Amino acid sequence: MPAVPVYRKIINDIRERIESGELKAGDKLPSIAELMQAYECSDTPVKAALGRLQDAGVLEGHQGRGVYVMGKPTKDPSSAISSSPGHQ
């Protein structure tokens, strides 16, 4: 079984935190730098995960202010963009 790409781990973790109620609408996510440290990865998979969750309407980003939870996922954000990121 192939390893799960880092960006999918991030997506799954954020979705689980929202579905469990740990993260609620309006909550601010950790910064990209904090997520990079938490997942021990570059910014590429973090940005890919956040982008997919934004495309799915789960998160909303505000330049210079952060990324916020909009609500529970209504579709699978890992399929929101068909291409995979170049790096993990």
C-alpha positions as CSV (number, residue, x, y, z in Angstrom):
1,M,0.0,0.0,0.0
2,P,1.5,3.4,-1.0
3,A,2.2,6.0,1.6
4,V,-0.4,8.7,2.0
5,P,0.9,12.0,0.5
6,V,1.6,14.7,3.2
7,Y,-1.0,17.1,1.7
8,R,-3.7,14.4,2.1
9,K,-2.6,13.8,5.7
10,I,-3.0,17.5,6.4
11,I,-6.5,17.6,4.7
12,N,-7.6,14.5,6.6
13,D,-6.4,15.9,9.9
14,I,-8.1,19.3,9.5
15,R,-11.3,17.6,8.3
16,E,-11.3,15.4,11.4
17,R,-10.7,18.3,13.7
18,I,-13.6,20.1,12.2
19,E,-15.9,17.1,12.2
20,S,-15.0,16.4,15.9
21,G,-15.8,20.0,16.9
22,E,-12.2,20.7,17.8
23,L,-12.2,23.4,15.1
24,K,-15.4,25.4,14.5
25,A,-16.6,28.0,12.0
26,G,-14.6,31.2,12.5
27,D,-11.6,29.5,14.1
28,K,-8.2,30.5,12.8
29,L,-5.8,27.7,11.7
30,P,-2.2,27.7,12.6
31,S,0.1,29.6,10.2
32,I,1.7,27.9,7.2
33,A,5.1,28.0,9.1
34,E,3.5,26.3,12.1
35,L,1.8,23.6,9.9
36,M,5.2,23.1,8.1
37,Q,6.8,22.4,11.5
38,A,3.9,20.2,12.8
39,Y,4.0,18.0,9.6
40,E,7.7,18.3,9.1
41,C,7.4,19.3,5.5
42,S,7.9,22.2,3.1
43,D,5.3,24.8,2.3
44,T,4.2,23.0,-0.9
45,P,2.0,20.3,0.7
46,V,0.7,22.7,3.3
47,K,-0.4,25.2,0.6
48,A,-1.8,22.3,-1.5
49,A,-3.9,21.1,1.4
50,L,-5.2,24.5,2.4
51,G,-6.0,25.3,-1.3
52,R,-8.0,22.2,-1.7
53,L,-9.9,22.8,1.5
54,Q,-10.6,26.4,0.4
55,D,-11.8,25.1,-3.0
56,A,-14.2,22.8,-1.1
57,G,-15.6,25.7,0.9
58,V,-14.2,24.4,4.2
59,L,-11.6,27.1,4.7
60,E,-11.3,30.8,3.8
61,G,-8.0,32.6,3.5
62,H,-7.4,36.3,4.1
63,Q,-4.1,37.7,2.8
64,G,-2.1,38.8,5.8
65,R,-4.7,37.7,8.4
66,G,-4.7,33.9,8.1
67,V,-6.9,31.0,7.2
68,Y,-10.2,30.4,8.9
69,V,-12.7,27.6,9.2
70,M,-15.9,28.2,7.2
71,G,-17.8,25.0,8.2
72,K,-17.9,21.3,7.8
73,P,-16.8,19.7,4.5
74,T,-19.5,19.1,2.0
75,K,-17.4,17.4,-0.6
76,D,-14.0,15.6,-0.6
77,P,-11.4,18.3,-0.8
78,S,-8.7,15.9,-2.0
79,S,-10.6,15.7,-5.3
80,A,-11.2,19.5,-5.6
81,I,-8.1,19.8,-7.8
82,S,-7.2,16.8,-10.0
83,S,-3.5,17.4,-10.2
84,S,-1.2,16.6,-7.3
85,P,1.4,18.9,-5.9
86,G,5.0,18.7,-7.2
87,H,6.6,18.1,-3.8
88,Q,5.5,16.6,-0.6
